[in-house]
Amino acid sequence: MREIHFSSTLLSSSNRNPFHLKKRDTTTATIAEMGNRSSEEKVRKNEGEKPRKRVVNFFGDEDDDDKKERVDGFKKILRNEDERKGPFIPRTDLEKMKTSVCDNYSTNSTTFKLVKQPNEQILNRVSDNRNKDGIVNTFDWGSKFISDKSATTFTKKYQPPVPNDTEWRSLKETAKKLKQEREKLPIWSAQASLIEKLESSQVIIILGETGSGKSTQIPQFLLKASFAQKGVIGITQPRRVAAITLAKRVSQEQATKLGDKVGYSIRFDDKTCFKTRIKYLTDGMLLRELIVSNDLKGYNSIILDEAHERTLLTDLLLGFLKNLMKRRKEFRVVVMSATIQGERYSKFFDEAEVCFVEGRQFPVDVYHSVSPEKDYCDALLRTVFQIHVNMPPGDILVFLTGQDEIENLEGLIVEYGQQLSDDCIKILPLPLFASLSQSKQMQVFQPAPANTRKVILSTNIAETSVTVPGVTYVIDTGLVKIKSYSEKSGLETLTVQGISKSSAKQRTGRAGREGPGRCFRLYTESAFDKMEEATRPEILRCDLGMAVLMLKARGEKNIMEFEFMDMPSRESLIRAHELLFALGALDQAGEITTLGKEMSVLPLAPALSRTLLAAREANCVSQVIDIVACLSSEAIFVTPQGKRDEVGEIRARVMSSTGDHLTLLNVVRQYLELGSKGERRVWCERNFISGRGMKTDVRKQLQEYCQRFGIDSGAADDSEKILRCFLSGFSSNTALLQADGSYKTVQGQIIHIHPGSTMFGKKVEAIVFSESVYTTRAYVRNVSGIQAQWLQQVIGHYLRQS
Ligand SMILES: Nc1ncnc2c1ncn2[C@@H]1O[C@H](COP(=O)(O)OP(=O)(O)OP(=O)(O)O)[C@@H](O)[C@H]1O
């Protein structure tokens, strides 16, 4: 590996001054230091929050799909009834297979034997496909379905406003001012060398500290390269909020309106046009374009930003782009990352050059807790108010773990803020988390009103690439909610864990963007020293169902041969194949089915897209969308501390006897019946329903999506039909009642219904659930009671009645 160091102004200074705002109770260890399990328990105890399995929209994005051709293609697929008839998993084939009886199930009325498909066999078939004559990949619809052209870079619909003379002058002036700032960025002096490197090599790795100017400047440098004179420079971001804010900033720097020369594309929102040359897009969005357009012909180059985050989608993109480079020699790839793992990327891209950009724009003083915090939320509140009362102006960015926690703290800050003396400036807490509507998210980036200090309470979505104007102080709890997957149980859960050093540095970096900053870490320096260097790649700790579906849809015949930077475990690949097979997305030969192709274009996780497609058949799309939107929102039901009984009584009014899924539907219906915003707000407050959760964009987006692609939004009001749709999607999330009152899943795991579920304490012969939670034992949430008989019909290949 060759290394190149660019000289640049080295302004960074990471002073770790001992800091304590006030002596805190230090009798027990800090959350961040207690290890994952105890921290998780502590958080749950304090916040009433549970790590949980969530099935959410998989893609952060959606393709530009206005092309008639593509819509028609999709409709054609949807009308292709023949391939969906009959059992979606060929029963005869399964029966031929050697099966192993894993367990016996008993309910009051029925006994089942669990019959599992042998794992080895599935995977071996998958690996064998390449060599078998006659077994060809059935991915032959891409060109008909969505043409290469339509999957490029723009929609016809979006037309950026044409600036008038005054606007034009103002754009120019802003850009001129920003140019002076850009010239001071550490990366500025590397401009010529970087272009030169890319003219001669197809791929380079750029490592640079936070704030050095990678995300905003590199695409603008590339504009000058000879290979980029035609087509689009794509730059991927793991998160939507980063794609939007970066596009806004760079369009200002280029003196154009957003969506003109510089634009962004995220799920259901495409601000690009035929003139767009720099396009910020989420990694999921680019993956979808790849699926429908083999060679990304509209792009001259792709910049993978924040590659160190190692999201599942970025890892898939790395492999796909490596292949694409072999077919398109003129195509360029830039991998950008924080200053770690340069060698690994270099090796992955056959010893590609690594360029280092040193230096950060402004110094950030880092303070650690003197001793471990007993209660980090308490420590956090004190720190917020001590900064607010004692320190110079500047907004505060706080890193927390999730919506519940953010909302609780938001309430407390408002409450304590009202008690501040009159001569103190106001304090304004603003939440920022992924399921918050886009308009609410963007409020965070508006300047604070006069005489007010903003406190942004954010999950890790503001951790990388994002500049929140005005932020001078960062408070880092050292915690994050992260996905983890159990191969044994096949369940994916969200758990609160300690962050890595790399995340801690990224969080710190958010303070030094516009001037010198300060970062207060609510953990000790020795706790920082003990942190992992980097977060474990998502591909090694998540359910790979969607990844395998993507690979299959993209035409990858042998997944074992796909070039992963880190090869996922064989077990998790087997699990993913089993899941997709059970959902009918793969056939017995491991090939993608028509149903699988349909599922791959829906912007949902496989279980949910299968549910939605089942709803199409059952004519209850409208109801299922309402429920899916709630499941995709962080938390619809709010239970304030000490109000459990009151909440229970009120909730009974919307409760459905069948369980949580139809209860959610009741909630949505009652909410939508109310006419005005005010009425809805009051109703939510009275019924302990999260107003934000109800306002989620997902419902509208899914409705629009179905409308566009001709999925009829039938509204058959039949509870059984609706529940059967969920059963089709969550067939592996089913369990039967046992004699001791617990439930046993298809995989043989004992689970319990969570006290927060409307099904808690109820005994029904079988349940379907869409979320699992680990606390002291395995709990499931979003549960509905079903008839054991239905299980036999829907997943008869798994369960054999005896
Ligand atoms: N939306 C914005 N508003 C104001 N300033 C911005 C904005 N985006 C970027 N900047 C300025 O440009 C500088 C460089 O930002 P950029 O995102 O390019 O850095 P980076 O090296 O990619 O950092 P990171 O790795 O943290 O994303 C920031 O430090 C900030 O001063």
The ligand as an ORCA input file, in Angstrom:
! r2SCAN-3c Opt
* xyz 0 1
  N     -24.503     22.711      6.364
  C     -23.441     23.422      6.737
  N     -23.582     24.601      7.342
  C     -22.520     25.322      7.746
  N     -21.239     24.916      7.560
  C     -21.033     23.761      6.953
  C     -22.114     22.929      6.512
  N     -21.591     21.823      5.962
  C     -20.255     21.948      6.057
  N     -19.922     23.105      6.639
  C     -18.559     23.585      6.912
  O     -17.637     22.872      6.109
  C     -16.687     22.188      6.909
  C     -16.320     20.873      6.247
  O     -17.436     20.019      6.241
  P     -17.376     18.579      5.582
  O     -18.685     17.944      5.879
  O     -16.983     18.703      4.171
  O     -16.191     17.886      6.394
  P     -15.806     16.342      6.477
  O     -14.342     16.226      6.381
  O     -16.607     15.575      5.501
  O     -16.243     16.008      7.942
  P     -16.977     14.712      8.495
  O     -16.075     13.572      8.278
  O     -17.143     15.082      9.910
  O     -18.253     14.631      7.787
  C     -17.378     22.048      8.268
  O     -16.470     21.934      9.300
  C     -18.164     23.346      8.340
  O     -17.335     24.386      8.761
*
